[in-house]
Amino acid sequence: MNAVQRFGAVAVYLGEKSGKYPDGNQVIVQGPDLRVAFDTPLVSNRIGPDFDQVDMVILGHAHEDHMAGLHRVPNARVQVHEADLRAVQSWAGLSDHYGYAADVLMEMKAIIERDFHYLPRPDATGYSHDQTWDLGGGVRIRAHHLPGHTSGHCALIVESEGVAFIGDIDLTGFGPYYGDATSSLRAFRKSLVDVADLDARIWVTAHHRAVIAERPQFLADLARFASKIDERSEKLVGYLRDGPQTLDELVRRRLLYPPGFSVPYVESAERNSIRRHLDELLTQGVVRQAGASFELA
């Protein structure tokens, strides 16, 4: 039996270990006219009619672990921010979204079909920043664009209840993830400032923390989460104190994941993330490039 927390029209079904990846936390909003799900993590497959009878799925962003229940609701409308739309509509779109090497993508497709019930939704449609959905009876949802994790990542705010689903601004100890082709370190930094200003009294994360009902706790968790970015920059600078290194050499040393941790996308995620940190450090004048190598300025 899944644990459920309720806040008026909002029900939060907790995934395994508070939605720790590969699972997630399922939000369902019930209005007089519509029942809406935010994302469809693995836990959605264990909920039953409360999930299976939703009228609409609003995705906060496109990733395999947020689309793992779409196969259960073939007749529900599916919407996602327009910047992530192609990634939901087709495998070709999701491949571009990941941006991994061809051999990695082949492995990923097999994994997400097996472990996340992956099916594209060509019927999905796009929404934009500040779009609202009226579920009747005063229950209203608003989208707030918070890119960085993906180009279309959004918070979904149930304004009538003061509940903000902030997705993969998930406040984990791992920190922000911006290792895919459509990710952006610069945009993530801005979103981590903007998310603190959302008009909410309850914050729900897709993973790990699940529900936070005290603003001081939310702000403290957010600060710790955001600090991981600067910690990574400092770690990268520490590597370069050993002397000039190429991107390939830095990727082998790892910035995000511990040595020995092996999943198909690790090298791609490390490469994309390290390159984004290097670009930032180059702009700041901390690092310079000499041929294929990077060194401290």
Summary of the structure (lengths in Angstrom):
residues: 297
radius of gyration: 19.4
end to end distance: 56.7
largest distance: 63.6
contacts: 1027
relative contact order: 0.12
helix: 38%
strand: 22%
